[in-house]
Every structure is written in C-alpha cells, then in structure tokens.
Amino acid sequence: MTEPFLGEIRMFGFNFAPVGWAQCNGQLLPINQNQALFALLGTQYGGNGTTNFALPDLRSRIALHEGQGPGLSNYVIGEVTGQETVTLQSTQLPAHSHTVQAGTDATTKDPTNAFPGFASSGAAYTGTGGANMNAAMVGSTGGGQPFSVVQPLLVLNFCIALEGIFPSRN
C-alpha cells in the first residue's frame, strides 16, 4: 500500500484505526500537535480554530461529494444535513379523499354522534347545525409516528490519515 495523503479518508473492513490514522468520529485534535492536518482541514468539521479542530464525523452519515449537480442542491464541504427519521405533516401529503361511512336507515333526526343515512320518511336531520357527527364516519389516517428514511446500507470503518504526504494543489 502506498503512503496516504495527509487528511485522506479510506474505508476499512475492521473496527479500529490503523497506526497513523484516526476514525472519522468528529473528535477534537489539538492544533499544536497536528498543524499540517489543521492547515488542510481548518475548522470546516468543527473546533474553535485557536486550540483545536475537529475531524469529520461520518457516524450515521453518508459521504457526499461537494458541489451541485444539474438540478440538485448545492453542498459545501463539511456541511451536515439530513435526518434519519421523518414525521410527515398533513400539508406534506398528496391530495386524496376519504370514504364517508353511512348507515342504511336514519333512525334519528339529530345528527349528533350519528352517521348519514337514508330516512324512509325523506326527512333530513333537524338538529342544530354544526353538531359533531360520529367520528367513525370518516376514517382517520396515520398516527403521527416518525418513520425511517435511512437507505439500505453497509457499515464500514471510515478513517482519516493523520500522517502522510502533504498534498500539493497542482
């Protein structure tokens, strides 16, 4: 294996960081002991920039290339976005309708807690307007619970080189 670039990130199939590497877990490193790596990363992954800086944190994250593809959102290096679960609001649901349940024969003229139904006398409800009809008349949907939006994945160990060749820009 060739010597890595300082700050290079690789995936490993084992659960530890090899010598000269650190796991991409967002840990803070002192600048005075890692000046070359700080020169490359700065505080784009965190830290105060005076005494420490952070390594990338890829726990529960998918790596994404910086920039903007055609018709896509723009992402800057070090940006953290997204979430593992979502709770949809009614305003996010597509337009749809619900079936209204009805009885076969109306037995009351008071709509309170009743279902719509056919009255053999042809009479309509005569109760006070605005009464709450039976809640089961129109079925409810959803329960407001969050659901997972995590794509299928394979967990690997992301590590960053703490030692190596300082990458040139040309």
TITORMAR-465655 format. One line per field, with one value per atom (N, C-alpha, C): residue number from 1; residue in one letter; atom name; x, y, z. Coordinates in nm, 4 decimals, padded with zeros to 6 digits, m for minus. Each point is the difference from the previous one (the first is absolute). Layout:
nr [NUM	...]
rest [a	...]
atom [CA	...]
x [X	...]
y [Y	...]
z [Z	...]
This chain:
nr [1	1	1	2	2	2	3	3	3	4	4	4	5	5	5	6	6	6	7	7	7	8	8	8	9	9	9	10	10	10	11	11	11	12	12	12	13	13	13	14	14	14	15	15	15	16	16	16	17	17	17	18	18	18	19	19	19	20	20	20	21	21	21	22	22	22	23	23	23	24	24	24	25	25	25	26	26	26	27	27	27	28	28	28	29	29	29	30	30	30	31	31	31	32	32	32	33	33	33	34	34	34	35	35	35	36	36	36	37	37	37	38	38	38	39	39	39	40	40	40	41	41	41	42	42	42	43	43	43	44	44	44	45	45	45	46	46	46	47	47	47	48	48	48	49	49	49	50	50	50	51	51	51	52	52	52	53	53	53	54	54	54	55	55	55	56	56	56	57	57	57	58	58	58	59	59	59	60	60	60	61	61	61	62	62	62	63	63	63	64	64	64	65	65	65	66	66	66	67	67	67	68	68	68	69	69	69	70	70	70	71	71	71	72	72	72	73	73	73	74	74	74	75	75	75	76	76	76	77	77	77	78	78	78	79	79	79	80	80	80	81	81	81	82	82	82	83	83	83	84	84	84	85	85	85	86	86	86	87	87	87	88	88	88	89	89	89	90	90	90	91	91	91	92	92	92	93	93	93	94	94	94	95	95	95	96	96	96	97	97	97	98	98	98	99	99	99	100	100	100	101	101	101	102	102	102	103	103	103	104	104	104	105	105	105	106	106	106	107	107	107	108	108	108	109	109	109	110	110	110	111	111	111	112	112	112	113	113	113	114	114	114	115	115	115	116	116	116	117	117	117	118	118	118	119	119	119	120	120	120	121	121	121	122	122	122	123	123	123	124	124	124	125	125	125	126	126	126	127	127	127	128	128	128	129	129	129	130	130	130	131	131	131	132	132	132	133	133	133	134	134	134	135	135	135	136	136	136	137	137	137	138	138	138	139	139	139	140	140	140	141	141	141	142	142	142	143	143	143	144	144	144	145	145	145	146	146	146	147	147	147	148	148	148	149	149	149	150	150	150	151	151	151	152	152	152	153	153	153	154	154	154	155	155	155	156	156	156	157	157	157	158	158	158	159	159	159	160	160	160	161	161	161	162	162	162	163	163	163	164	164	164	165	165	165	166	166	166	167	167	167	168	168	168	169	169	169	170	170	170]
rest [m	m	m	t	t	t	e	e	e	p	p	p	f	f	f	l	l	l	g	g	g	e	e	e	i	i	i	r	r	r	m	m	m	f	f	f	g	g	g	f	f	f	n	n	n	f	f	f	a	a	a	p	p	p	v	v	v	g	g	g	w	w	w	a	a	a	q	q	q	c	c	c	n	n	n	g	g	g	q	q	q	l	l	l	l	l	l	p	p	p	i	i	i	n	n	n	q	q	q	n	n	n	q	q	q	a	a	a	l	l	l	f	f	f	a	a	a	l	l	l	l	l	l	g	g	g	t	t	t	q	q	q	y	y	y	g	g	g	g	g	g	n	n	n	g	g	g	t	t	t	t	t	t	n	n	n	f	f	f	a	a	a	l	l	l	p	p	p	d	d	d	l	l	l	r	r	r	s	s	s	r	r	r	i	i	i	a	a	a	l	l	l	h	h	h	e	e	e	g	g	g	q	q	q	g	g	g	p	p	p	g	g	g	l	l	l	s	s	s	n	n	n	y	y	y	v	v	v	i	i	i	g	g	g	e	e	e	v	v	v	t	t	t	g	g	g	q	q	q	e	e	e	t	t	t	v	v	v	t	t	t	l	l	l	q	q	q	s	s	s	t	t	t	q	q	q	l	l	l	p	p	p	a	a	a	h	h	h	s	s	s	h	h	h	t	t	t	v	v	v	q	q	q	a	a	a	g	g	g	t	t	t	d	d	d	a	a	a	t	t	t	t	t	t	k	k	k	d	d	d	p	p	p	t	t	t	n	n	n	a	a	a	f	f	f	p	p	p	g	g	g	f	f	f	a	a	a	s	s	s	s	s	s	g	g	g	a	a	a	a	a	a	y	y	y	t	t	t	g	g	g	t	t	t	g	g	g	g	g	g	a	a	a	n	n	n	m	m	m	n	n	n	a	a	a	a	a	a	m	m	m	v	v	v	g	g	g	s	s	s	t	t	t	g	g	g	g	g	g	g	g	g	q	q	q	p	p	p	f	f	f	s	s	s	v	v	v	v	v	v	q	q	q	p	p	p	l	l	l	l	l	l	v	v	v	l	l	l	n	n	n	f	f	f	c	c	c	i	i	i	a	a	a	l	l	l	e	e	e	g	g	g	i	i	i	f	f	f	p	p	p	s	s	s	r	r	r	n	n	n]
atom [N	CA	C	N	CA	C	N	CA	C	N	CA	C	N	CA	C	N	CA	C	N	CA	C	N	CA	C	N	CA	C	N	CA	C	N	CA	C	N	CA	C	N	CA	C	N	CA	C	N	CA	C	N	CA	C	N	CA	C	N	CA	C	N	CA	C	N	CA	C	N	CA	C	N	CA	C	N	CA	C	N	CA	C	N	CA	C	N	CA	C	N	CA	C	N	CA	C	N	CA	C	N	CA	C	N	CA	C	N	CA	C	N	CA	C	N	CA	C	N	CA	C	N	CA	C	N	CA	C	N	CA	C	N	CA	C	N	CA	C	N	CA	C	N	CA	C	N	CA	C	N	CA	C	N	CA	C	N	CA	C	N	CA	C	N	CA	C	N	CA	C	N	CA	C	N	CA	C	N	CA	C	N	CA	C	N	CA	C	N	CA	C	N	CA	C	N	CA	C	N	CA	C	N	CA	C	N	CA	C	N	CA	C	N	CA	C	N	CA	C	N	CA	C	N	CA	C	N	CA	C	N	CA	C	N	CA	C	N	CA	C	N	CA	C	N	CA	C	N	CA	C	N	CA	C	N	CA	C	N	CA	C	N	CA	C	N	CA	C	N	CA	C	N	CA	C	N	CA	C	N	CA	C	N	CA	C	N	CA	C	N	CA	C	N	CA	C	N	CA	C	N	CA	C	N	CA	C	N	CA	C	N	CA	C	N	CA	C	N	CA	C	N	CA	C	N	CA	C	N	CA	C	N	CA	C	N	CA	C	N	CA	C	N	CA	C	N	CA	C	N	CA	C	N	CA	C	N	CA	C	N	CA	C	N	CA	C	N	CA	C	N	CA	C	N	CA	C	N	CA	C	N	CA	C	N	CA	C	N	CA	C	N	CA	C	N	CA	C	N	CA	C	N	CA	C	N	CA	C	N	CA	C	N	CA	C	N	CA	C	N	CA	C	N	CA	C	N	CA	C	N	CA	C	N	CA	C	N	CA	C	N	CA	C	N	CA	C	N	CA	C	N	CA	C	N	CA	C	N	CA	C	N	CA	C	N	CA	C	N	CA	C	N	CA	C	N	CA	C	N	CA	C	N	CA	C	N	CA	C	N	CA	C	N	CA	C	N	CA	C	N	CA	C	N	CA	C	N	CA	C	N	CA	C	N	CA	C	N	CA	C	N	CA	C	N	CA	C	N	CA	C	N	CA	C	N	CA	C	N	CA	C	N	CA	C	N	CA	C	N	CA	C	N	CA	C	N	CA	C	N	CA	C	N	CA	C	N	CA	C	N	CA	C	N	CA	C	N	CA	C	N	CA	C	N	CA	C	N	CA	C	N	CA	C]
x [00.0852	m00.0852	00.0901	m00.0338	00.0775	m00.0288	00.0921	m00.0195	m00.1192	m00.0901	m00.1196	00.0327	m00.0911	00.0057	m00.0470	00.0604	m00.0455	m00.1449	m00.0908	m00.1410	m00.0822	00.0624	m00.0746	m00.0924	m00.1178	m00.0959	m00.0138	00.0112	m00.0180	m00.0986	m00.0592	m00.0903	00.0758	m00.0232	00.0617	m00.1080	00.0245	m00.0957	00.0167	00.0952	00.0201	m00.0401	m00.0096	m00.0624	00.0978	00.1197	00.0942	00.0751	00.0640	00.0804	00.1438	00.0574	00.1401	00.0928	00.1227	00.0988	00.0125	m00.0026	00.0101	m00.1334	m00.1060	m00.1357	m00.0876	m00.1130	m00.1001	m00.1375	m00.0909	m00.1363	m00.0672	m00.0830	m00.0746	m00.1215	00.0271	m00.1046	m00.0195	00.0540	m00.0205	00.0817	00.1009	00.0772	00.0826	00.0246	00.0802	00.1478	00.0839	00.1443	00.0645	00.1097	00.0690	00.0745	m00.0114	00.0652	00.1512	00.0539	00.1451	00.0664	m00.0738	00.0552	m00.0351	m00.0828	m00.0468	m00.0098	00.1059	m00.0041	m00.0208	00.0654	m00.0139	m00.1422	m00.0578	m00.1376	m00.0980	00.0248	m00.0850	00.0083	00.1185	00.0146	m00.0894	m00.0252	m00.0864	m00.1484	m00.0334	m00.1405	m00.0579	00.0821	m00.0526	m00.1100	m00.1020	m00.1117	m00.1266	00.0157	m00.1202	m00.0791	00.0609	m00.0728	m00.0236	00.0414	m00.0218	00.1295	m00.0117	00.1145	m00.0035	00.0874	m00.0020	00.1009	00.0915	00.0951	00.1156	00.0003	00.1119	00.0847	m00.0651	00.0751	m00.0324	m00.1156	m00.0377	m00.0783	m00.0129	m00.0824	m00.0571	m00.1065	m00.0678	00.0276	00.0029	00.0052	m00.1423	m00.0157	m00.1357	m00.0699	m00.1302	m00.0804	m00.0927	00.0360	m00.0809	m00.0901	m00.0113	m00.0935	m00.1409	m00.0759	m00.1389	m00.0127	00.1014	00.0015	00.0400	m00.0485	00.0405	00.0939	00.1151	00.0925	m00.0575	00.0156	m00.0548	00.1027	00.0183	00.0957	m00.0491	00.0931	m00.0380	m00.0428	m00.0770	m00.0408	m00.1471	m00.0352	m00.1399	m00.0092	m00.0759	m00.0261	m00.1176	m00.0219	m00.1118	m00.1340	m00.0696	m00.1313	00.0041	00.1187	00.0127	00.0404	m00.0098	00.0396	00.1511	00.0456	00.1428	00.0441	00.1093	00.0542	00.1443	00.0345	00.1365	00.0716	00.1316	00.0776	m00.0153	m00.0231	m00.0198	m00.1443	m00.0908	m00.1416	m00.0623	m00.0792	m00.0733	m00.1474	m00.0692	m00.1417	m00.0701	m00.1304	m00.0777	m00.0422	m00.0853	m00.0481	m00.0385	00.0016	m00.0268	m00.1477	m00.0820	m00.1437	m00.0743	m00.1218	m00.0844	m00.1410	m00.0661	m00.1422	m00.0698	m00.0790	m00.0689	m00.1132	m00.0158	m00.1126	m00.1085	m00.1221	m00.1093	00.0236	00.0717	00.0265	00.0991	00.0697	00.0968	m00.0591	m00.1208	m00.0630	m00.0608	00.0012	m00.0660	m00.1511	m00.0644	m00.1455	m00.0639	m00.0988	m00.0708	m00.1354	m00.0831	m00.1311	m00.0209	m00.0980	m00.0363	m00.1464	m00.0300	m00.1367	m00.0825	m00.1175	m00.0922	m00.0852	m00.0033	m00.0816	m00.1448	m00.0965	m00.1414	m00.0792	m00.1090	m00.0902	m00.1045	m00.0740	m00.1015	m00.1339	m00.0214	m00.1287	00.0211	m00.0410	00.0125	m00.1084	00.0425	m00.0967	m00.0142	00.0694	m00.0098	00.0042	m00.0569	00.0060	00.1105	00.0706	00.1090	00.1329	00.0797	00.1247	00.1116	m00.0186	00.1058	00.0379	00.1295	00.0556	m00.0678	m00.0562	m00.0698	00.0761	m00.0437	00.0507	m00.1048	00.0420	m00.0999	m00.0757	m00.1238	m00.0782	m00.1257	m00.0642	m00.1228	m00.1169	m00.0837	m00.1195	m00.1181	m00.0724	m00.1130	m00.1070	m00.0061	m00.0995	00.0480	00.1296	00.0539	00.0417	m00.0154	00.0349	00.1516	00.0530	00.1420	00.0197	00.1271	00.0288	m00.0588	m00.0507	m00.0598	00.0707	00.1114	00.0723	00.0677	00.0660	00.0708	00.1162	00.0198	00.1121	00.1329	00.1003	00.1336	00.0217	m00.0929	00.0161	00.1108	00.0744	00.1027	m00.0655	00.0208	m00.0544	00.0957	m00.0336	00.0793	00.1416	00.1006	00.1398	00.0377	m00.0674	00.0312	m00.0585	m00.0742	m00.0620	00.1064	00.1072	00.1114	00.1219	00.0580	00.1139	00.1211	00.0742	00.1223	00.1156	00.1053	00.1177	00.1215	00.0947	00.1268	m00.0128	00.1145	00.0022	00.1011	00.0648	00.0956	00.1346	00.0269	00.1277	00.1064	00.1245	00.1070	00.0306	00.0491	00.0391	00.1407	00.0680	00.1397	00.0124	00.0985	00.0311	00.1445	00.0568	00.1373	m00.0004	00.0854	00.0107	00.0722	m00.0151	00.0752	00.1492	00.0717	00.1404	00.0827	00.1304	00.0979	00.0937	00.0168	00.0829	00.1461	00.0834	00.1440	00.0677	00.1295	00.0778	00.0706	m00.0424	00.0637	00.1118	00.1203	00.1137	00.0694	00.0632	00.0708	00.1484	00.0845	00.1450	00.0503	00.0654	00.0615	00.1452	00.0536	00.1370	m00.0019	00.0946	00.0083	00.0565	m00.0142	00.0525	m00.0937	00.0556	m00.0816	m00.0388	m00.1292	m00.0413	00.0282	00.0578	00.0222	m00.1252	m00.0179	m00.1195	00.0139	00.1162	00.0182	00.0197]
y [m00.1171	00.1171	00.1238	00.0967	00.1228	00.0878	00.0949	00.0925	00.0891	00.0185	00.0811	00.1487	00.0769	00.1450	00.0333	00.0996	00.0492	00.0477	m00.0455	00.0383	m00.0889	m00.0980	m00.0926	m00.0863	m00.0276	m00.0853	m00.1307	m00.1095	m00.1333	m00.0794	m00.0989	m00.0915	m00.1286	m00.0538	m00.1249	m00.0967	m00.1277	m00.1033	m00.0467	00.0541	m00.0354	00.1181	m00.0225	00.0991	00.0863	00.0241	00.0874	00.0828	00.1048	00.0844	m00.0517	m00.0241	m00.0433	00.1099	m00.0358	00.0964	00.1119	00.1247	00.1154	00.0464	m00.0624	00.0337	00.0241	00.0658	00.0173	m00.0242	m00.0527	m00.0203	00.1349	00.0065	00.1232	00.0091	00.0309	00.0068	00.1406	00.1003	00.1374	00.0445	m00.0776	00.0360	00.1266	00.0704	00.1219	m00.0358	00.0643	m00.0183	00.1340	m00.0005	00.1260	00.0475	00.1280	00.0570	m00.0102	00.0281	00.0031	m00.1355	m00.1087	m00.1331	m00.0508	00.0755	m00.0439	00.1180	00.0814	00.1241	m00.0228	m00.1004	m00.0247	m00.0439	m00.0882	m00.0445	00.1154	00.0844	00.1171	00.0935	00.0132	00.0856	m00.0492	m00.1292	m00.0568	00.0067	m00.0334	m00.0111	00.1282	00.0784	00.1179	m00.0410	00.0832	m00.0300	m00.0378	m00.0477	m00.0337	m00.1166	m00.0783	m00.1086	00.0304	00.1189	00.0394	00.0395	00.0308	00.0454	00.1510	00.0522	00.1441	00.0752	m00.0707	00.0640	00.0701	00.0042	00.0614	m00.1048	m00.0957	m00.1068	m00.1383	m00.0140	m00.1327	00.0094	m00.1132	m00.0149	m00.1412	m00.0219	m00.1296	m00.0783	m00.1303	m00.0902	m00.0185	m00.0423	m00.0264	m00.1046	00.0124	m00.0961	m00.0706	m00.1216	m00.0759	m00.1015	00.0093	m00.0895	00.0385	m00.0975	00.0194	00.1024	00.0079	00.0929	m00.0740	00.0476	m00.0480	00.1048	m00.0429	00.0939	00.0480	00.1286	00.0613	00.0970	m00.0019	00.0911	00.1437	00.0925	00.1412	00.0512	00.1068	00.0632	m00.0187	00.0286	m00.0046	m00.0620	m00.1074	m00.0601	00.0698	m00.0248	00.0636	m00.0278	00.1059	m00.0121	m00.0482	m00.0073	m00.0508	00.1113	m00.0282	00.0966	00.0158	00.1154	00.0257	m00.0415	m00.0752	m00.0432	00.0461	00.0571	00.0461	m00.0997	m00.0092	m00.0963	00.0295	m00.1028	00.0133	00.0193	00.0205	00.0209	m00.1286	00.0131	m00.1128	00.0263	m00.0935	00.0182	m00.1350	00.0006	m00.1241	m00.0474	m00.1000	m00.0582	m00.1440	m00.0787	m00.1426	m00.0344	00.0838	m00.0251	00.1276	m00.0180	00.1123	m00.0259	00.1042	m00.0064	00.0924	m00.0566	00.0805	00.0793	00.1202	00.0840	m00.0129	00.0311	m00.0132	00.0874	00.1107	00.0879	m00.0613	m00.1064	m00.0657	m00.1200	m00.0366	m00.1155	00.0399	m00.0895	00.0312	00.0121	00.0748	00.0145	m00.1387	m00.0247	m00.1279	00.0179	m00.1022	00.0083	m00.1220	00.0098	m00.1090	m00.0356	m00.1267	m00.0461	00.0354	00.0526	00.0313	m00.1229	m00.0454	m00.1147	00.0462	m00.0821	00.0366	m00.1209	00.0290	m00.1057	m00.0243	m00.1090	m00.0304	00.0622	00.0372	00.0579	00.1003	00.1219	00.1026	m00.0232	m00.0088	m00.0263	00.1188	00.1078	00.1177	00.1252	00.1060	00.1268	00.0889	m00.0484	00.0748	m00.0534	00.0811	m00.0478	m00.0254	00.0423	m00.0156	m00.1467	m00.0295	m00.1345	m00.1032	00.0435	m00.0909	m00.0128	m00.0937	m00.0173	00.0556	00.0483	00.0353	m00.1263	00.0118	m00.1161	00.0431	m00.0955	00.0257	m00.0123	00.1028	m00.0046	m00.0362	m00.1066	m00.0446	00.1078	00.0892	00.1080	00.1124	m00.0076	00.1041	00.1221	m00.0016	00.1169	00.0066	00.1203	00.0204	00.0208	00.0062	00.0288	00.1355	00.0070	00.1264	00.0574	m00.0623	00.0477	00.1337	00.0487	00.1269	m00.0118	00.1000	m00.0003	m00.0009	m00.0578	m00.0038	m00.1096	m00.0937	m00.1084	m00.0939	m00.0590	m00.0977	m00.1338	m00.0494	m00.1311	m00.1073	m00.1243	m00.1112	00.0072	m00.0110	00.0113	m00.1106	m00.1143	m00.1109	00.0207	00.1108	00.0268	00.0139	00.0698	00.0135	m00.0558	m00.1038	m00.0649	00.0906	m00.0131	00.0776	m00.0744	00.0733	m00.0622	00.0379	m00.0913	00.0274	00.0129	m00.0028	00.0139	00.1027	00.0681	00.1029	m00.0528	m00.1294	m00.0555	00.0271	00.0270	00.0152	m00.1337	00.0051	m00.1226	00.0173	m00.1098	00.0012	00.0382	00.0823	00.0337	m00.0377	m00.0914	m00.0454	m00.0991	00.0283	m00.0904	m00.1279	m00.1081	m00.1215	00.0326	m00.0565	00.0357	m00.1159	00.0147	m00.0919	00.0838	m00.0345	00.0781	m00.0392	00.1020	m00.0170	00.1005	m00.0148	00.0851	00.1067	00.1272	00.1099	00.0552	00.0095	00.0531	00.1067	00.0950	00.1098	m00.0113	00.0248	m00.0097	00.1186	m00.0302	00.1028	00.0219	m00.0917	00.0062	m00.0282	00.0564	m00.0281	00.1181	m00.0056	00.1000	00.1202	00.1193	00.1205	00.0208	00.0018	00.0064	00.1382	m00.0012	00.1266	00.0347	00.1264	00.0440	m00.0173	m00.0263	m00.0161	m00.1448]
z [00.0000	00.0000	00.0000	m00.0823	m00.0069	00.1205	00.0234	00.1111	m00.0301	00.0965	m00.0262	m00.0019	m00.0574	00.0148	00.1407	00.0604	00.1286	m00.0157	00.0833	m00.0085	m00.0920	m00.0632	m00.0869	00.0843	m00.0500	00.0701	m00.0774	00.0717	m00.0591	00.0849	m00.0644	00.0704	00.0298	00.1199	00.0408	00.0448	m00.0192	00.0390	00.1432	00.0727	00.1409	00.0876	00.1314	00.0879	00.0792	m00.0511	00.0692	m00.1036	00.0477	m00.0882	00.0000	m00.1186	m00.0047	00.0541	00.0286	00.0474	m00.1027	00.0470	m00.0877	m00.0555	00.0409	m00.0443	00.1224	m00.0181	00.1062	m00.0608	00.0796	m00.0490	m00.0222	m00.0998	m00.0317	00.0913	00.1273	00.1022	00.0548	m00.0692	00.0419	00.1189	00.0382	00.1187	m00.0225	00.1096	m00.0023	00.0149	m00.0813	00.0093	00.0324	00.0752	00.0279	m00.1253	m00.0289	m00.1178	00.0134	00.1195	00.0161	m00.0225	00.0035	m00.0257	m00.1398	m00.0736	m00.1323	m00.0956	m00.0054	m00.0765	m00.1493	m00.0563	m00.1442	m00.0335	00.0809	m00.0251	00.0202	00.1012	00.0207	m00.1203	m00.0608	m00.1184	m00.1138	m00.0068	m00.1048	00.0356	00.1239	00.0393	00.0579	00.0698	00.0692	00.0959	00.0090	00.0913	m00.0772	m00.1239	m00.0779	00.0591	00.0897	00.0664	00.1476	00.0453	00.1385	00.0679	00.1280	00.0775	00.0134	00.0875	00.0227	m00.0857	m00.0674	m00.0907	00.0686	00.1320	00.0706	00.0713	00.0632	00.0672	m00.0554	m00.0661	m00.0501	m00.1307	m00.0648	m00.1196	00.0020	m00.0753	00.0020	m00.1279	00.0168	m00.1156	m00.0511	m00.1243	m00.0511	00.0868	00.0120	00.0760	m00.0980	m00.0374	m00.0947	00.0695	00.1319	00.0688	m00.0407	m00.0444	m00.0411	m00.1120	m00.0858	m00.1127	m00.1271	m00.1105	m00.1310	m00.0580	m00.0525	m00.0617	m00.1332	m00.0282	m00.1206	m00.0565	m00.1305	m00.0638	00.0112	00.0202	00.0090	m00.1376	m00.0004	m00.1250	m00.0280	m00.1246	m00.0416	m00.1385	m00.0090	m00.1296	m00.0660	m00.1290	m00.0709	00.0687	00.0382	00.0631	00.1438	00.0605	00.1365	00.0952	00.1288	00.1020	00.0026	00.0474	00.0145	00.1397	00.0088	00.1282	00.0114	00.1149	00.0234	00.0907	m00.0191	00.0776	00.1496	00.0782	00.1440	00.0418	m00.0964	00.0323	00.0537	00.1039	00.0576	m00.0229	m00.0619	m00.0291	m00.0008	m00.0078	m00.0050	00.1379	00.0017	00.1250	m00.0245	00.1065	m00.0119	m00.0004	00.0642	00.0022	m00.0366	m00.0477	m00.0407	00.0513	00.0461	00.0315	m00.0982	m00.0897	m00.0996	00.0631	m00.0453	00.0400	m00.1073	00.0331	m00.0967	m00.1225	00.0169	m00.1147	m00.0979	00.0405	m00.0872	m00.0736	00.0337	m00.0636	m00.1338	m00.0979	m00.1261	00.0195	m00.0885	00.0071	m00.0112	00.0838	m00.0015	00.0680	m00.0067	00.0639	00.0891	00.0847	00.0904	m00.0238	00.0079	m00.0172	00.1230	m00.0221	00.1100	00.0253	00.1246	00.0378	00.0230	m00.0393	00.0168	00.0474	00.0707	00.0422	m00.1088	00.0111	m00.1013	00.0330	00.1239	00.0360	00.1126	m00.0227	00.1036	00.1046	00.1240	00.1059	00.0938	m00.0287	00.0850	m00.0867	00.0484	m00.0709	00.0564	00.1042	00.0620	m00.0548	m00.0664	m00.0587	00.1022	00.1247	00.0989	00.0156	m00.0183	00.0132	m00.0888	m00.1130	m00.0909	m00.1314	m00.0823	m00.1357	m00.0962	m00.1180	m00.1004	m00.0413	m00.0288	m00.0422	m00.0727	m00.0618	m00.0727	00.0968	00.0024	00.0844	m00.0887	00.0359	m00.0825	m00.0109	00.0973	m00.0064	m00.0923	m00.0424	m00.0861	00.0765	00.1320	00.0800	00.0192	00.0048	00.0262	00.1492	00.0403	00.1400	00.0352	00.1201	00.0431	00.1213	00.0392	00.1182	m00.0264	00.1004	m00.0084	m00.0979	m00.0843	m00.0935	00.0730	m00.0626	00.0581	00.1014	00.0131	00.0959	m00.0474	00.0932	m00.0350	m00.0266	m00.1216	m00.0342	00.0521	m00.0173	00.0494	m00.0586	00.0858	m00.0434	m00.0978	00.0058	m00.0896	m00.1393	m00.0188	m00.1297	m00.1088	00.0284	m00.0940	00.0710	m00.0582	00.0637	00.0084	00.1085	00.0152	m00.0652	m00.0280	m00.0586	00.0812	00.0079	00.0659	00.1493	00.0641	00.1441	00.0465	m00.0949	00.0366	00.0465	m00.0210	00.0423	m00.1073	00.0426	m00.0983	m00.0660	m00.1225	m00.0671	m00.0552	m00.0188	m00.0424	m00.1468	m00.0301	m00.1386	m00.0316	00.0797	m00.0225	m00.1149	m00.0984	m00.1141	00.0425	m00.0764	00.0333	00.0025	00.0949	00.0133	00.0520	m00.0144	00.0558	00.0844	00.1245	00.0908	m00.0183	m00.0236	m00.0100	00.0922	00.0185	00.0891	m00.0832	00.0110	m00.0714	00.0882	m00.0550	00.0739	m00.0834	00.0690	m00.0633	00.0347	m00.1000	00.0196	00.0817	00.1114	00.0839	m00.0397	m00.0777	m00.0482	m00.1494	m00.0709	m00.1419	m00.0774	m00.1282	m00.0906	00.0000	00.0181	m00.0064	m00.1456	m00.0329	m00.1405	m00.0609	m00.1197	m00.0700	m00.0789	m00.0299	m00.0725	m00.1502	m00.0479	m00.1462	m00.0310]
